[in-house]
Amino acid sequence: MVESILETYGKVYLLRDTNKAEPPTGNPSVKGLCPSIPSRPKSRHQSDGASAVFQRAMPDKILAETSVFFDRYHCDAIAVSAATVSAVPVGDVIRLLESDLVFVNRWSGYLALELQATRKRAEIMSLQTVRARLDAWIAWNDGALPSKRAWRQLADEIGVSAEALYREFARRDARVDKDTGSFKNSP
């Protein structure tokens, strides 16, 4: 079970605190309070009501991974689609980190990829215009564009209103290569 934590595809893993009693609903008690659903943003709400997306959990992702090292880890998550959830006891993860070098290397590699993704999001969010944020997102995604159905989710991901993103796509529409779906490099 835990040995395959980074190998099993199609599930998002939630780290479970086995030191707490199971709640009446039968769901595992979790450190981090983050149930996991594919393509679900893990976010934190600021005092002004704004939401900051920290992670988009997809199949083969782990939520609340830092909760392995902290007693409390608070975040919020929003389901955007149904999913299978697999809970992994934190104690099992800690035992593997203490005893299995292969697991340690995989865990470290996974965390490095997550750190890279976080830095990408921070870079995009530091940009001032919709155009600059979209350009950065496209560059980070090898020129690939999401389907029109995913534009609202993309707007959330780059921190702009859906309407502002739609206007930017409309402005760029003449530059879209109809065969590949990628933007042409002209201004």
PyMOL CGO cylinders between C-alpha atoms (Angstrom):
from pymol import cmd
from pymol.cgo import CYLINDER

trace = [
    CYLINDER, 0.00, 0.00, 0.00, 2.34, 2.77, 1.17, 0.3, 1, 1, 1, 1, 1, 1,
    CYLINDER, 2.34, 2.77, 1.17, 5.26, 1.39, -0.85, 0.3, 1, 1, 1, 1, 1, 1,
    CYLINDER, 5.26, 1.39, -0.85, 3.34, 2.25, -4.00, 0.3, 1, 1, 1, 1, 1, 1,
    CYLINDER, 3.34, 2.25, -4.00, 2.39, 5.75, -2.81, 0.3, 1, 1, 1, 1, 1, 1,
    CYLINDER, 2.39, 5.75, -2.81, 4.21, 7.40, -5.69, 0.3, 1, 1, 1, 1, 1, 1,
    CYLINDER, 4.21, 7.40, -5.69, 3.56, 4.68, -8.26, 0.3, 1, 1, 1, 1, 1, 1,
    CYLINDER, 3.56, 4.68, -8.26, -0.22, 4.24, -8.23, 0.3, 1, 1, 1, 1, 1, 1,
    CYLINDER, -0.22, 4.24, -8.23, -1.97, 6.28, -10.88, 0.3, 1, 1, 1, 1, 1, 1,
    CYLINDER, -1.97, 6.28, -10.88, -5.54, 7.51, -10.88, 0.3, 1, 1, 1, 1, 1, 1,
    CYLINDER, -5.54, 7.51, -10.88, -5.71, 8.34, -7.17, 0.3, 1, 1, 1, 1, 1, 1,
    CYLINDER, -5.71, 8.34, -7.17, -4.94, 11.36, -5.10, 0.3, 1, 1, 1, 1, 1, 1,
    CYLINDER, -4.94, 11.36, -5.10, -3.45, 10.50, -1.75, 0.3, 1, 1, 1, 1, 1, 1,
    CYLINDER, -3.45, 10.50, -1.75, -4.51, 12.06, 1.50, 0.3, 1, 1, 1, 1, 1, 1,
    CYLINDER, -4.51, 12.06, 1.50, -2.21, 11.60, 4.49, 0.3, 1, 1, 1, 1, 1, 1,
    CYLINDER, -2.21, 11.60, 4.49, -4.20, 10.35, 7.47, 0.3, 1, 1, 1, 1, 1, 1,
    CYLINDER, -4.20, 10.35, 7.47, -3.43, 10.87, 11.16, 0.3, 1, 1, 1, 1, 1, 1,
    CYLINDER, -3.43, 10.87, 11.16, -3.93, 7.46, 12.78, 0.3, 1, 1, 1, 1, 1, 1,
    CYLINDER, -3.93, 7.46, 12.78, -3.61, 8.93, 16.29, 0.3, 1, 1, 1, 1, 1, 1,
    CYLINDER, -3.61, 8.93, 16.29, -7.14, 10.34, 16.13, 0.3, 1, 1, 1, 1, 1, 1,
    CYLINDER, -7.14, 10.34, 16.13, -10.43, 8.49, 16.37, 0.3, 1, 1, 1, 1, 1, 1,
    CYLINDER, -10.43, 8.49, 16.37, -12.43, 8.06, 13.21, 0.3, 1, 1, 1, 1, 1, 1,
    CYLINDER, -12.43, 8.06, 13.21, -15.17, 10.70, 12.89, 0.3, 1, 1, 1, 1, 1, 1,
    CYLINDER, -15.17, 10.70, 12.89, -18.79, 9.51, 12.93, 0.3, 1, 1, 1, 1, 1, 1,
    CYLINDER, -18.79, 9.51, 12.93, -19.02, 9.74, 9.13, 0.3, 1, 1, 1, 1, 1, 1,
    CYLINDER, -19.02, 9.74, 9.13, -16.46, 6.96, 8.75, 0.3, 1, 1, 1, 1, 1, 1,
    CYLINDER, -16.46, 6.96, 8.75, -14.06, 9.22, 6.87, 0.3, 1, 1, 1, 1, 1, 1,
    CYLINDER, -14.06, 9.22, 6.87, -10.48, 9.13, 8.10, 0.3, 1, 1, 1, 1, 1, 1,
    CYLINDER, -10.48, 9.13, 8.10, -9.36, 11.84, 10.46, 0.3, 1, 1, 1, 1, 1, 1,
    CYLINDER, -9.36, 11.84, 10.46, -6.79, 13.84, 8.56, 0.3, 1, 1, 1, 1, 1, 1,
    CYLINDER, -6.79, 13.84, 8.56, -3.85, 16.01, 9.37, 0.3, 1, 1, 1, 1, 1, 1,
    CYLINDER, -3.85, 16.01, 9.37, -4.31, 18.90, 7.02, 0.3, 1, 1, 1, 1, 1, 1,
    CYLINDER, -4.31, 18.90, 7.02, -8.07, 18.67, 6.67, 0.3, 1, 1, 1, 1, 1, 1,
    CYLINDER, -8.07, 18.67, 6.67, -7.77, 18.35, 2.91, 0.3, 1, 1, 1, 1, 1, 1,
    CYLINDER, -7.77, 18.35, 2.91, -9.94, 15.68, 1.29, 0.3, 1, 1, 1, 1, 1, 1,
    CYLINDER, -9.94, 15.68, 1.29, -8.58, 15.03, -2.17, 0.3, 1, 1, 1, 1, 1, 1,
    CYLINDER, -8.58, 15.03, -2.17, -10.32, 15.15, -5.53, 0.3, 1, 1, 1, 1, 1, 1,
    CYLINDER, -10.32, 15.15, -5.53, -8.64, 15.24, -8.96, 0.3, 1, 1, 1, 1, 1, 1,
    CYLINDER, -8.64, 15.24, -8.96, -8.05, 18.69, -10.39, 0.3, 1, 1, 1, 1, 1, 1,
    CYLINDER, -8.05, 18.69, -10.39, -9.07, 20.20, -7.12, 0.3, 1, 1, 1, 1, 1, 1,
    CYLINDER, -9.07, 20.20, -7.12, -7.37, 23.35, -5.97, 0.3, 1, 1, 1, 1, 1, 1,
    CYLINDER, -7.37, 23.35, -5.97, -5.90, 23.36, -2.48, 0.3, 1, 1, 1, 1, 1, 1,
    CYLINDER, -5.90, 23.36, -2.48, -6.21, 26.92, -1.29, 0.3, 1, 1, 1, 1, 1, 1,
    CYLINDER, -6.21, 26.92, -1.29, -6.10, 29.22, 1.67, 0.3, 1, 1, 1, 1, 1, 1,
    CYLINDER, -6.10, 29.22, 1.67, -8.52, 32.12, 2.14, 0.3, 1, 1, 1, 1, 1, 1,
    CYLINDER, -8.52, 32.12, 2.14, -6.98, 35.43, 3.12, 0.3, 1, 1, 1, 1, 1, 1,
    CYLINDER, -6.98, 35.43, 3.12, -8.46, 37.92, 5.61, 0.3, 1, 1, 1, 1, 1, 1,
    CYLINDER, -8.46, 37.92, 5.61, -9.92, 39.98, 2.74, 0.3, 1, 1, 1, 1, 1, 1,
    CYLINDER, -9.92, 39.98, 2.74, -11.77, 36.92, 1.40, 0.3, 1, 1, 1, 1, 1, 1,
    CYLINDER, -11.77, 36.92, 1.40, -9.42, 36.35, -1.53, 0.3, 1, 1, 1, 1, 1, 1,
    CYLINDER, -9.42, 36.35, -1.53, -8.33, 32.80, -2.21, 0.3, 1, 1, 1, 1, 1, 1,
    CYLINDER, -8.33, 32.80, -2.21, -4.79, 31.74, -3.03, 0.3, 1, 1, 1, 1, 1, 1,
    CYLINDER, -4.79, 31.74, -3.03, -4.44, 28.42, -4.87, 0.3, 1, 1, 1, 1, 1, 1,
    CYLINDER, -4.44, 28.42, -4.87, -1.43, 26.48, -3.61, 0.3, 1, 1, 1, 1, 1, 1,
    CYLINDER, -1.43, 26.48, -3.61, -1.84, 23.20, -5.44, 0.3, 1, 1, 1, 1, 1, 1,
    CYLINDER, -1.84, 23.20, -5.44, -4.03, 21.63, -8.09, 0.3, 1, 1, 1, 1, 1, 1,
    CYLINDER, -4.03, 21.63, -8.09, -4.35, 18.00, -7.17, 0.3, 1, 1, 1, 1, 1, 1,
    CYLINDER, -4.35, 18.00, -7.17, -4.53, 15.64, -10.09, 0.3, 1, 1, 1, 1, 1, 1,
    CYLINDER, -4.53, 15.64, -10.09, -4.38, 11.85, -10.18, 0.3, 1, 1, 1, 1, 1, 1,
    CYLINDER, -4.38, 11.85, -10.18, -1.02, 10.66, -8.84, 0.3, 1, 1, 1, 1, 1, 1,
    CYLINDER, -1.02, 10.66, -8.84, -0.69, 13.62, -6.47, 0.3, 1, 1, 1, 1, 1, 1,
    CYLINDER, -0.69, 13.62, -6.47, -0.38, 13.83, -2.71, 0.3, 1, 1, 1, 1, 1, 1,
    CYLINDER, -0.38, 13.83, -2.71, -2.21, 16.46, -0.70, 0.3, 1, 1, 1, 1, 1, 1,
    CYLINDER, -2.21, 16.46, -0.70, -1.10, 17.73, 2.68, 0.3, 1, 1, 1, 1, 1, 1,
    CYLINDER, -1.10, 17.73, 2.68, 2.36, 16.20, 2.24, 0.3, 1, 1, 1, 1, 1, 1,
    CYLINDER, 2.36, 16.20, 2.24, 3.86, 18.76, 4.60, 0.3, 1, 1, 1, 1, 1, 1,
    CYLINDER, 3.86, 18.76, 4.60, 1.49, 17.53, 7.30, 0.3, 1, 1, 1, 1, 1, 1,
    CYLINDER, 1.49, 17.53, 7.30, 3.88, 14.61, 7.76, 0.3, 1, 1, 1, 1, 1, 1,
    CYLINDER, 3.88, 14.61, 7.76, 6.16, 17.03, 9.60, 0.3, 1, 1, 1, 1, 1, 1,
    CYLINDER, 6.16, 17.03, 9.60, 3.65, 19.25, 11.42, 0.3, 1, 1, 1, 1, 1, 1,
    CYLINDER, 3.65, 19.25, 11.42, 0.95, 18.59, 14.02, 0.3, 1, 1, 1, 1, 1, 1,
    CYLINDER, 0.95, 18.59, 14.02, -1.44, 21.07, 12.38, 0.3, 1, 1, 1, 1, 1, 1,
    CYLINDER, -1.44, 21.07, 12.38, -1.76, 22.00, 8.74, 0.3, 1, 1, 1, 1, 1, 1,
    CYLINDER, -1.76, 22.00, 8.74, -4.86, 23.90, 7.63, 0.3, 1, 1, 1, 1, 1, 1,
    CYLINDER, -4.86, 23.90, 7.63, -6.07, 24.38, 4.10, 0.3, 1, 1, 1, 1, 1, 1,
    CYLINDER, -6.07, 24.38, 4.10, -9.25, 24.22, 2.11, 0.3, 1, 1, 1, 1, 1, 1,
    CYLINDER, -9.25, 24.22, 2.11, -10.05, 22.27, -1.02, 0.3, 1, 1, 1, 1, 1, 1,
    CYLINDER, -10.05, 22.27, -1.02, -12.81, 22.55, -3.61, 0.3, 1, 1, 1, 1, 1, 1,
    CYLINDER, -12.81, 22.55, -3.61, -14.06, 19.56, -5.57, 0.3, 1, 1, 1, 1, 1, 1,
    CYLINDER, -14.06, 19.56, -5.57, -14.37, 20.12, -9.29, 0.3, 1, 1, 1, 1, 1, 1,
    CYLINDER, -14.37, 20.12, -9.29, -14.92, 16.45, -10.20, 0.3, 1, 1, 1, 1, 1, 1,
    CYLINDER, -14.92, 16.45, -10.20, -15.51, 13.08, -8.58, 0.3, 1, 1, 1, 1, 1, 1,
    CYLINDER, -15.51, 13.08, -8.58, -12.53, 10.93, -7.58, 0.3, 1, 1, 1, 1, 1, 1,
    CYLINDER, -12.53, 10.93, -7.58, -11.22, 7.98, -5.67, 0.3, 1, 1, 1, 1, 1, 1,
    CYLINDER, -11.22, 7.98, -5.67, -9.54, 8.97, -2.43, 0.3, 1, 1, 1, 1, 1, 1,
    CYLINDER, -9.54, 8.97, -2.43, -6.82, 6.88, -0.80, 0.3, 1, 1, 1, 1, 1, 1,
    CYLINDER, -6.82, 6.88, -0.80, -5.75, 7.74, 2.73, 0.3, 1, 1, 1, 1, 1, 1,
    CYLINDER, -5.75, 7.74, 2.73, -2.25, 6.83, 3.87, 0.3, 1, 1, 1, 1, 1, 1,
    CYLINDER, -2.25, 6.83, 3.87, -1.39, 6.82, 7.58, 0.3, 1, 1, 1, 1, 1, 1,
    CYLINDER, -1.39, 6.82, 7.58, 1.22, 9.46, 8.37, 0.3, 1, 1, 1, 1, 1, 1,
    CYLINDER, 1.22, 9.46, 8.37, 3.03, 6.99, 10.63, 0.3, 1, 1, 1, 1, 1, 1,
    CYLINDER, 3.03, 6.99, 10.63, 3.56, 4.63, 7.69, 0.3, 1, 1, 1, 1, 1, 1,
    CYLINDER, 3.56, 4.63, 7.69, 5.07, 7.44, 5.63, 0.3, 1, 1, 1, 1, 1, 1,
    CYLINDER, 5.07, 7.44, 5.63, 7.38, 8.43, 8.49, 0.3, 1, 1, 1, 1, 1, 1,
    CYLINDER, 7.38, 8.43, 8.49, 8.54, 4.82, 8.95, 0.3, 1, 1, 1, 1, 1, 1,
    CYLINDER, 8.54, 4.82, 8.95, 9.35, 4.58, 5.25, 0.3, 1, 1, 1, 1, 1, 1,
    CYLINDER, 9.35, 4.58, 5.25, 11.21, 7.89, 5.33, 0.3, 1, 1, 1, 1, 1, 1,
    CYLINDER, 11.21, 7.89, 5.33, 13.29, 6.54, 8.21, 0.3, 1, 1, 1, 1, 1, 1,
    CYLINDER, 13.29, 6.54, 8.21, 14.02, 3.13, 6.72, 0.3, 1, 1, 1, 1, 1, 1,
    CYLINDER, 14.02, 3.13, 6.72, 13.67, 2.94, 2.92, 0.3, 1, 1, 1, 1, 1, 1,
    CYLINDER, 13.67, 2.94, 2.92, 16.20, 4.85, 0.79, 0.3, 1, 1, 1, 1, 1, 1,
    CYLINDER, 16.20, 4.85, 0.79, 14.30, 4.15, -2.45, 0.3, 1, 1, 1, 1, 1, 1,
    CYLINDER, 14.30, 4.15, -2.45, 11.15, 5.65, -0.91, 0.3, 1, 1, 1, 1, 1, 1,
    CYLINDER, 11.15, 5.65, -0.91, 13.14, 8.63, 0.40, 0.3, 1, 1, 1, 1, 1, 1,
    CYLINDER, 13.14, 8.63, 0.40, 14.50, 9.30, -3.10, 0.3, 1, 1, 1, 1, 1, 1,
    CYLINDER, 14.50, 9.30, -3.10, 11.03, 9.06, -4.67, 0.3, 1, 1, 1, 1, 1, 1,
    CYLINDER, 11.03, 9.06, -4.67, 9.50, 11.23, -1.96, 0.3, 1, 1, 1, 1, 1, 1,
    CYLINDER, 9.50, 11.23, -1.96, 12.27, 13.82, -2.42, 0.3, 1, 1, 1, 1, 1, 1,
    CYLINDER, 12.27, 13.82, -2.42, 11.82, 13.79, -6.20, 0.3, 1, 1, 1, 1, 1, 1,
    CYLINDER, 11.82, 13.79, -6.20, 8.07, 14.24, -5.80, 0.3, 1, 1, 1, 1, 1, 1,
    CYLINDER, 8.07, 14.24, -5.80, 8.55, 17.17, -3.41, 0.3, 1, 1, 1, 1, 1, 1,
    CYLINDER, 8.55, 17.17, -3.41, 11.06, 18.75, -5.82, 0.3, 1, 1, 1, 1, 1, 1,
    CYLINDER, 11.06, 18.75, -5.82, 8.49, 18.61, -8.64, 0.3, 1, 1, 1, 1, 1, 1,
    CYLINDER, 8.49, 18.61, -8.64, 5.85, 20.13, -6.36, 0.3, 1, 1, 1, 1, 1, 1,
    CYLINDER, 5.85, 20.13, -6.36, 8.27, 22.91, -5.38, 0.3, 1, 1, 1, 1, 1, 1,
    CYLINDER, 8.27, 22.91, -5.38, 8.93, 23.60, -9.06, 0.3, 1, 1, 1, 1, 1, 1,
    CYLINDER, 8.93, 23.60, -9.06, 5.17, 23.82, -9.71, 0.3, 1, 1, 1, 1, 1, 1,
    CYLINDER, 5.17, 23.82, -9.71, 4.75, 26.17, -6.74, 0.3, 1, 1, 1, 1, 1, 1,
    CYLINDER, 4.75, 26.17, -6.74, 7.51, 28.42, -8.04, 0.3, 1, 1, 1, 1, 1, 1,
    CYLINDER, 7.51, 28.42, -8.04, 5.84, 28.44, -11.44, 0.3, 1, 1, 1, 1, 1, 1,
    CYLINDER, 5.84, 28.44, -11.44, 2.56, 29.57, -9.88, 0.3, 1, 1, 1, 1, 1, 1,
    CYLINDER, 2.56, 29.57, -9.88, 4.38, 32.23, -7.84, 0.3, 1, 1, 1, 1, 1, 1,
    CYLINDER, 4.38, 32.23, -7.84, 6.11, 33.54, -10.97, 0.3, 1, 1, 1, 1, 1, 1,
    CYLINDER, 6.11, 33.54, -10.97, 2.82, 33.72, -12.86, 0.3, 1, 1, 1, 1, 1, 1,
    CYLINDER, 2.82, 33.72, -12.86, 1.03, 35.43, -9.96, 0.3, 1, 1, 1, 1, 1, 1,
    CYLINDER, 1.03, 35.43, -9.96, 3.79, 38.05, -9.71, 0.3, 1, 1, 1, 1, 1, 1,
    CYLINDER, 3.79, 38.05, -9.71, 3.02, 39.30, -13.22, 0.3, 1, 1, 1, 1, 1, 1,
    CYLINDER, 3.02, 39.30, -13.22, 0.77, 42.35, -13.48, 0.3, 1, 1, 1, 1, 1, 1,
    CYLINDER, 0.77, 42.35, -13.48, -1.33, 41.82, -16.63, 0.3, 1, 1, 1, 1, 1, 1,
    CYLINDER, -1.33, 41.82, -16.63, -3.61, 39.11, -17.94, 0.3, 1, 1, 1, 1, 1, 1,
    CYLINDER, -3.61, 39.11, -17.94, -1.51, 39.03, -21.10, 0.3, 1, 1, 1, 1, 1, 1,
    CYLINDER, -1.51, 39.03, -21.10, 1.74, 38.47, -19.16, 0.3, 1, 1, 1, 1, 1, 1,
    CYLINDER, 1.74, 38.47, -19.16, 0.18, 35.81, -16.92, 0.3, 1, 1, 1, 1, 1, 1,
    CYLINDER, 0.18, 35.81, -16.92, -1.28, 33.95, -19.88, 0.3, 1, 1, 1, 1, 1, 1,
    CYLINDER, -1.28, 33.95, -19.88, 2.01, 34.19, -21.80, 0.3, 1, 1, 1, 1, 1, 1,
    CYLINDER, 2.01, 34.19, -21.80, 3.87, 32.74, -18.80, 0.3, 1, 1, 1, 1, 1, 1,
    CYLINDER, 3.87, 32.74, -18.80, 1.32, 29.95, -18.37, 0.3, 1, 1, 1, 1, 1, 1,
    CYLINDER, 1.32, 29.95, -18.37, 1.58, 29.05, -22.06, 0.3, 1, 1, 1, 1, 1, 1,
    CYLINDER, 1.58, 29.05, -22.06, 5.39, 29.07, -21.88, 0.3, 1, 1, 1, 1, 1, 1,
    CYLINDER, 5.39, 29.07, -21.88, 5.34, 26.78, -18.83, 0.3, 1, 1, 1, 1, 1, 1,
    CYLINDER, 5.34, 26.78, -18.83, 2.97, 24.43, -20.67, 0.3, 1, 1, 1, 1, 1, 1,
    CYLINDER, 2.97, 24.43, -20.67, 5.00, 24.14, -23.90, 0.3, 1, 1, 1, 1, 1, 1,
    CYLINDER, 5.00, 24.14, -23.90, 2.59, 26.30, -25.90, 0.3, 1, 1, 1, 1, 1, 1,
    CYLINDER, 2.59, 26.30, -25.90, -0.38, 24.03, -25.24, 0.3, 1, 1, 1, 1, 1, 1,
    CYLINDER, -0.38, 24.03, -25.24, -3.77, 25.64, -24.68, 0.3, 1, 1, 1, 1, 1, 1,
    CYLINDER, -3.77, 25.64, -24.68, -6.57, 24.25, -22.55, 0.3, 1, 1, 1, 1, 1, 1,
    CYLINDER, -6.57, 24.25, -22.55, -9.90, 23.46, -24.15, 0.3, 1, 1, 1, 1, 1, 1,
    CYLINDER, -9.90, 23.46, -24.15, -12.54, 26.19, -23.96, 0.3, 1, 1, 1, 1, 1, 1,
    CYLINDER, -12.54, 26.19, -23.96, -14.26, 24.18, -21.21, 0.3, 1, 1, 1, 1, 1, 1,
    CYLINDER, -14.26, 24.18, -21.21, -11.16, 24.65, -19.02, 0.3, 1, 1, 1, 1, 1, 1,
    CYLINDER, -11.16, 24.65, -19.02, -10.81, 28.42, -19.49, 0.3, 1, 1, 1, 1, 1, 1,
    CYLINDER, -10.81, 28.42, -19.49, -12.60, 29.30, -16.24, 0.3, 1, 1, 1, 1, 1, 1,
    CYLINDER, -12.60, 29.30, -16.24, -10.31, 26.93, -14.33, 0.3, 1, 1, 1, 1, 1, 1,
    CYLINDER, -10.31, 26.93, -14.33, -7.29, 28.48, -16.09, 0.3, 1, 1, 1, 1, 1, 1,
    CYLINDER, -7.29, 28.48, -16.09, -8.49, 31.95, -15.05, 0.3, 1, 1, 1, 1, 1, 1,
    CYLINDER, -8.49, 31.95, -15.05, -8.58, 30.78, -11.42, 0.3, 1, 1, 1, 1, 1, 1,
    CYLINDER, -8.58, 30.78, -11.42, -5.14, 29.21, -11.78, 0.3, 1, 1, 1, 1, 1, 1,
    CYLINDER, -5.14, 29.21, -11.78, -3.51, 32.40, -13.08, 0.3, 1, 1, 1, 1, 1, 1,
    CYLINDER, -3.51, 32.40, -13.08, -5.46, 34.66, -10.72, 0.3, 1, 1, 1, 1, 1, 1,
    CYLINDER, -5.46, 34.66, -10.72, -7.60, 36.65, -13.15, 0.3, 1, 1, 1, 1, 1, 1,
    CYLINDER, -7.60, 36.65, -13.15, -11.34, 36.91, -13.71, 0.3, 1, 1, 1, 1, 1, 1,
    CYLINDER, -11.34, 36.91, -13.71, -12.84, 34.57, -16.28, 0.3, 1, 1, 1, 1, 1, 1,
    CYLINDER, -12.84, 34.57, -16.28, -14.11, 37.59, -18.21, 0.3, 1, 1, 1, 1, 1, 1,
    CYLINDER, -14.11, 37.59, -18.21, -10.62, 39.14, -18.42, 0.3, 1, 1, 1, 1, 1, 1,
    CYLINDER, -10.62, 39.14, -18.42, -9.21, 35.85, -19.67, 0.3, 1, 1, 1, 1, 1, 1,
    CYLINDER, -9.21, 35.85, -19.67, -11.99, 35.53, -22.28, 0.3, 1, 1, 1, 1, 1, 1,
    CYLINDER, -11.99, 35.53, -22.28, -11.18, 39.05, -23.53, 0.3, 1, 1, 1, 1, 1, 1,
    CYLINDER, -11.18, 39.05, -23.53, -7.49, 38.15, -23.79, 0.3, 1, 1, 1, 1, 1, 1,
    CYLINDER, -7.49, 38.15, -23.79, -8.32, 34.99, -25.74, 0.3, 1, 1, 1, 1, 1, 1,
    CYLINDER, -8.32, 34.99, -25.74, -10.58, 37.03, -28.06, 0.3, 1, 1, 1, 1, 1, 1,
    CYLINDER, -10.58, 37.03, -28.06, -7.75, 39.51, -28.64, 0.3, 1, 1, 1, 1, 1, 1,
    CYLINDER, -7.75, 39.51, -28.64, -5.46, 36.62, -29.52, 0.3, 1, 1, 1, 1, 1, 1,
    CYLINDER, -5.46, 36.62, -29.52, -7.98, 34.64, -31.57, 0.3, 1, 1, 1, 1, 1, 1,
    CYLINDER, -7.98, 34.64, -31.57, -6.50, 35.73, -34.90, 0.3, 1, 1, 1, 1, 1, 1,
    CYLINDER, -6.50, 35.73, -34.90, -3.13, 34.36, -33.78, 0.3, 1, 1, 1, 1, 1, 1,
    CYLINDER, -3.13, 34.36, -33.78, -4.30, 30.83, -32.98, 0.3, 1, 1, 1, 1, 1, 1,
    CYLINDER, -4.30, 30.83, -32.98, -3.00, 28.16, -35.32, 0.3, 1, 1, 1, 1, 1, 1,
    CYLINDER, -3.00, 28.16, -35.32, -6.21, 26.29, -36.14, 0.3, 1, 1, 1, 1, 1, 1,
    CYLINDER, -6.21, 26.29, -36.14, -4.31, 23.06, -36.89, 0.3, 1, 1, 1, 1, 1, 1,
    CYLINDER, -4.31, 23.06, -36.89, -2.31, 22.82, -33.66, 0.3, 1, 1, 1, 1, 1, 1,
    CYLINDER, -2.31, 22.82, -33.66, -4.38, 24.96, -31.28, 0.3, 1, 1, 1, 1, 1, 1,
    CYLINDER, -4.38, 24.96, -31.28, -1.21, 26.84, -30.29, 0.3, 1, 1, 1, 1, 1, 1,
    CYLINDER, -1.21, 26.84, -30.29, -0.65, 30.57, -30.51, 0.3, 1, 1, 1, 1, 1, 1,
    CYLINDER, -0.65, 30.57, -30.51, 1.46, 31.89, -33.34, 0.3, 1, 1, 1, 1, 1, 1,
    CYLINDER, 1.46, 31.89, -33.34, 4.43, 33.91, -32.13, 0.3, 1, 1, 1, 1, 1, 1,
    CYLINDER, 4.43, 33.91, -32.13, 3.43, 37.18, -33.76, 0.3, 1, 1, 1, 1, 1, 1,
    CYLINDER, 3.43, 37.18, -33.76, 2.45, 40.08, -31.42, 0.3, 1, 1, 1, 1, 1, 1,
]
cmd.load_cgo(trace, "trace")
